[in-house]
């Protein structure tokens, strides 16, 4: 399971659509929140809305 989760994370951080990444990693029945991975930084203008600034 750890290998699948790691693969899923790598794919998402690489820009693969989360639903497709889960399918490729062999993970089923996962619900995505739409949140951006913390390792990716939003453009400052977009981040202001998310960070309450």
JOCOR-V845155 format. One record per residue. RES is the residue in one letter. PHI is phi in radians with two decimals (* if undefined). PSI is psi in whole degrees, 0 to 359 (NA if undefined). NEAR is the number of other C-alpha atoms within 12 Angstrom. Layout:
RES & PHI & PSI & NEAR
RES & PHI & PSI & NEAR
//
This chain:
X & * & 321 & 11
X & -1.06 & 319 & 11
X & -1.10 & 321 & 12
X & -1.17 & 317 & 18
X & -1.13 & 319 & 21
X & -1.08 & 316 & 17
X & -1.10 & 318 & 23
X & -1.04 & 314 & 30
X & -1.07 & 317 & 28
X & -1.09 & 316 & 22
X & -1.13 & 316 & 22
X & -1.13 & 316 & 28
X & -1.14 & 336 & 20
X & -1.43 & 355 & 15
X & 1.78 & 6 & 17
X & -1.29 & 139 & 18
X & -0.94 & 132 & 19
X & -0.95 & 319 & 29
X & -1.08 & 316 & 23
X & -1.19 & 322 & 20
X & -1.07 & 318 & 26
X & -1.10 & 318 & 25
X & -1.08 & 314 & 20
X & -1.10 & 321 & 20
X & -1.36 & 352 & 24
X & 1.39 & 28 & 19
X & -1.88 & 128 & 22
X & -1.99 & 162 & 18
X & 1.00 & 44 & 9
X & -1.90 & 133 & 16
X & -1.84 & 124 & 11
X & -1.67 & 142 & 17
X & -1.50 & 340 & 9
X & 1.60 & 357 & 10
X & -1.19 & 147 & 16
X & -1.45 & 135 & 20
X & -0.94 & 140 & 19
X & -1.11 & 341 & 11
X & -1.39 & 352 & 13
X & -1.86 & 138 & 16
X & -1.85 & 127 & 16
X & -1.27 & 154 & 16
X & -0.98 & 145 & 12
X & -0.93 & 319 & 13
X & -1.08 & 322 & 12
X & -1.31 & 323 & 13
X & -1.15 & 329 & 16
X & -0.99 & 318 & 12
X & -1.16 & 322 & 11
X & -1.32 & 326 & 14
X & -1.66 & 2 & 12
X & 1.24 & 28 & 9
X & -1.64 & NA & 9
//
